[in-house]
C-alpha cells in the first residue's frame, strides 16, 4: 500500500511539473488552459492518495470531486472568454494580446 502511494505521488508530481512547464512556456491560450487542467488533476490525485490515511476517507474524495466540478466550470468560462477575445482581436496568442479593452 505504501509503495502504491509513492507511485501515485510521483505521477502527481510529474503531472504538476508538466502542467507548470506548459503554463510558463507556451503562449497559446488553449494550451495554457490545458496546463492548468493538468495541475488541477495532479492536485486531485494527491487528495485521493492522502484520503486513504484519513479515518473519514470520504472527505478527501468529496473534495477531489468538488475540484473536478470547479475545473469544469473554469474551463467553460475560460473557453467562452477565449472565444470572445478571438472574435475581437482575431488571435489567441498571449504575446499578441497587449490590451484588453474593447
N, C-alpha and C positions, 0 to 999 in steps of 0.2 A: 504494500500500500504506500509506503514512504517513497519507494522508487518511482511509482506512478506519479506521485505529487511532484517530484523533481522533474520528471519528464514533461508534465503539463506546464509547470512554471517556466521551464526552458523554452517551450514552444510559445508561451505567452510573452516572454521577454523578447524572443525573436520577432514575433508579430508586432509588438510595440515598437521595437527598433526599426523595423522595415517601414511601418506607418510614419514614424517620426522623420525618417530619412526622406520619404516621399513628400511629406508636408514641407520640409525645409528646402528640398532641391527642385521640385517640379514647379512649373509655372502655369499649368493648365488647371482651371478651377475644378473641373470634374475629377481630375486625378488627385488633386489635393483633398477633395471630399472623400474619395476612396481611401486615402491615407488616414483620415480622421476616423473613418469606419473601422479600419484595421486596429487602430489604437483602442477604440471602444470595445471591440471584440476581445482584445488582449485583456482588458480590464474585466470583462465578463468571465473569461477563463479563470482569472485569479479569484474572482468571487466564488465561482463554483468549486475550485480546489480548496480554498480556505473554509468553505462552509462545511466540509466534511469533518472538521475539527470542532465545530460548534455543536453543543448539545441540542440546540434547536436548529437542525440542518435546513429548515425551510427558509430561514431569514436570508441567508446569502443567495439562495436560488431565486427568491422573490425579488431581491434587489437586482440580480442579473436580468430577470425578466423586465423589471422597470427600466433598466438601462437600455434594453433592446427596444422597448416602446419609444423611449425618448430619442434613440438613434434613428428610428424610422421616421418620427415626426421631424427631426432635424434634417434628415435627407430630403424629405418632401418640401420643406420650406426653403432649404438651400437651393434645390434644383429649380424651384419657382423663381427665386431671386436671380439665379444664373440665367434663366430664360429671359427675364425682363432686361437684364444687363446686356445680353446678346442682341435683343431686339433694338436696344437704343444705341449701343456702341459698335455692333457688328463684330465683336471679338469676345473671347473668353480667356485670353491670356492675361495673367495677373500683371505682367510688366507693362502692358499697353493700357491698363486701366489706371490712369493717374488722377482723374477727377470723377467724383461720384454724384454730382448734382446734375439735374436734368435741365 
